[in-house]
Amino acid sequence: MAMTEPWQTAEIAGPLQANAITKPEVVVSLIKQSKRPILVVGHKVIEEFETSSEPIECIIALAKAGNIPLVATAHVVKGFLERGFHPSASMPAVDIANRLRDSSWKGLDDSGSYDLLLILGLPYYMEWLILSGLKHFAKDLILISLDRFYQPHATWSFPNISFEKWVDNFTVIIDKLRGKRNVNV
């Protein structure tokens, strides 16, 4: 059974904590209901899994399947460009977090603010702080942490899961967004 406690010990998130994503279909439903989702990806997706290209491939497939603009932070942009995928933007994680918090920001394409943030690949403590700030100052933004470790400041977060389970969940999310029906959960 997966734990729904913060991965980093001694961190207290307060009384309002993320709902655990026990079925990947929850993420699919939230993406489909969203009018303006955005995906923010940090460098840890490359650094943690240097021997595997699966995380980058999964993220590209997710962005394409959900037609979601992707913001690459730090040097992760290189991993996307090497695979022929061009992110919508590349900027520091704190910069995109500040923009998402700003209710007057009209987005990367000047079409309005975002209503759903999918975030992964940042150092745990950085994602913790960014989600905490957005949780309190961007109240209309649904926050989904797609990392392998539970992030209590998100609205929704995977519980602490293995890499294999994480890839399985991503596969289901991508397949469901693409409209494939016969998916093993």
Sequence and secondary structure as in RCSB ss.txt:
>XXXX:A:sequence
MAMTEPWQTAEIAGPLQANAITKPEVVVSLIKQSKRPILVVGHKVIEEFETSSEPIECIIALAKAGNIPLVATAH
VVKGFLERGFHPSASMPAVDIANRLRDSSWKGLDDSGSYDLLLILGLPYYMEWLILSGLKHFAKDLILISLDRFY
QPHATWSFPNISFEKWVDNFTVIIDKLRGKRNVNV
>XXXX:A:secstr
  B S SSTT    S   EE  STHHHHHHHHH SSEEEEE THHHHTTTT  HHHHHHHHHHHHHT  EEE GG
GHHHHHHTT   SEE  HHHHHHHHH TT  TTTTS   SEEEEESS HHHHHHHHHHHHHH TT EEEE SSS 
 TTSSEE  B  HHHHHHHHHHHHHHHHT      
